[in-house]
Amino acid sequence: MAGSVNKVILIGRVGRDPEVRYTPSGSPVATFSIATDESFKDRNGQQQQHTEWHRIVAWNKLAEICGEYLTKGKQVYIEGSIRSRQWEDQSGNKRTSYEIIARNMQMLGSRADAERPTAAGASRPVPPQGPASEDRYDAGVEPPPEGEITDEDIPF
């Protein structure tokens, strides 16, 4: 057996501004959601649309970039992997949630989208455009290995 692959590619719109927090060791972690839409025709031939929400988690430098440049409504490309987390709710039921651990992010859409005013009325700067950058950011650093960080370390 050659191994396994856990890779996700999503293109969608940011559902809320990223929230950047820091682990006790000082590692930045950003969380936000994106929505993807799927259009299809139902049995009666009527056009239908389904929206799926995805929880995105970015670590380290990518977390800081997401926190600085992504805003609600911005179209974004996310590449990463699926990670599940299990816990018990207040009633003692076992629960599972799924997150996308972002490794790469690329802002999509027009420059005007990237420069639109924020709630505070100021505009956010847009990262410099180099010939190879095209608003693409690679995480560069893997999230901390499973053994180094526990659920208690995650600030959300």
ABEGO torsion letter per residue (X at the ends): XAEBBBBBBBBBBBABBBBBBBBAAGBBBBBBBBBBBBBBBBAAGBBBBBBBBBBBBBBEAAAAAAAAABBBGBBBBBBBBBBBBBBBBAAGBBBBBBBBBBABBBBBEBAAAAABBBAAGBBBBBBBBBAAAGGBBBAGBBBBBAAABBAAABAX
